[in-house]
Amino acid sequence: MKEMTAKEVETFLEEGKKLNLIDVREVAEVKSGKIPGAVNIPLSLLEFRMNELNKSTEYTIVCRSGGRSSQASQFLESHGFHVINMTGGMLAWEGKVE
């Protein structure tokens, strides 16, 4: 599984690079703030909503601490998706939130 730190994700975004971010936290958790542009698909709904994703697109998966995003990354990879797990999750995120 590919991984990227929260700082690397922040740097990419600051440089204007396009990242397809999926936040797999629950809706109530996301209300406290998410990375700008991230799409919220809770881990509990990922299996049912993965049809919204494109297998030719690379996605960066985010959660609170890195555990659920790791699970989501493994699940999506097993279904043919290209994913990167953001290690440390939102606890390690120091960038802007919306």
Order of alpha helices (4+ residues) and beta strands (2+ residues): beta-alpha-beta-alpha-beta-alpha-beta-alpha-beta-alpha
